[in-house]
Amino acid sequence: MQEADKQQTPTMPQNTATQQDPAMRQKKTPQREPAMPQQKTHQREPAMPQQKTHQREPAMPQQKTPQQSPAIPPKPIQHIPAKHIVTKTKDQSWFGIDYNMNIYRGCCHGCIYCDSRSACYQIEDFDQVRTKENALAIIRDDLRRKAKTGVIGTGSMSDPYNPFESGLLLTRHALELADAFGFGMAIATKSTLLERDADILESIKEHSPVLCKVTITTPRDELAAKLEPGAPLSSERMELISRLAGRGLFAGILLMPVLPFIEDNPSDILKLVSMASEAGARFIYPAFGMTLRDRQKEWYLDRLEAIFPGQALRSKYLKRYGNAYWCTSPRAKKLWGEFSRACEAKKILYRMNDIIPAYKRGYEYTQLSLFPV
Ligand code: SF4
């Protein structure tokens, strides 16, 4: 999401992440080898939400709003080889994540600002979703070889709950493997399909930390439908958080990017905090700005002109940011002040070094208890 959704901001020194101990317990040894979930082959097209073929545009939630731009019809899924899927992170500064796992490559949610379109990631035709061949067997072997358990993050540079996942169940089965081997999970998504797997997350929560990060960049559905045409509406994502929180899962919002001149409205940010509070969100992690570079920048500026004709947004961006990579909202300081005060008032966490220990709380003692006192 994504963390194409990981559009980290350099503008918020308050958000400096901790290099926190993952505080994970000993690797759980399954009593027996976990049953290998069957990976579906693509001899025929996987079932899509509310439809069975990729040849037509899948039913997208945003079809509820007439104002929105048309969703991008996903292309039939492709397959690519992979040697490993679960890899160690360089550090745990990003939400205390120890391992990364991306089953999919590319994303069809169509967010106009997606950082993963950048040339440095070498993902051609980013809207084309690919799966890794034999993904579940590779994940099982990767997990089995890890000396230590930890939190597995998923949702970086792809959404683990793209429309294909509803038929393929690869993310679901990967969660089952994580559960069987005693790993925690930190999921980033824009899709309400995450709720389908809440039962497995509840099972993981019995032994390891679970973090649900739902990206919402604006409280306004009609704007979200233009900016993120393939993803559920903001209100639907907020309802997802409410349902996850209702099941006792640690869920909150990735508020990033906040697009300069488009989403950086103080009243919208405060409204989002208020909605998050009502939904039971435990945290909101913001970035009041965005990244722009090479082909992602060209894509973004082209889309702005198409979506907001006559508003001269291209020239506004070029005048303000030139070739800068980090594009901080001109209102970042004001937004941060109002946002942080609102979060404090609503008791919503918003600093990384508060969020990480909060969602891992309770699990560190499991390891300590292994030693005699
Ligand atoms: S297009 Fe996909 S990967 Fe990119 S920001 Fe949107 S949901 Fe995340």
Residues whose N, C-alpha, C, O or C-beta is under 5 A from the ligand:
A	BS01	SF4	M1 Q2 A4 D5 C107 H109 G110 C111 C114 M157 S158 D159 K190
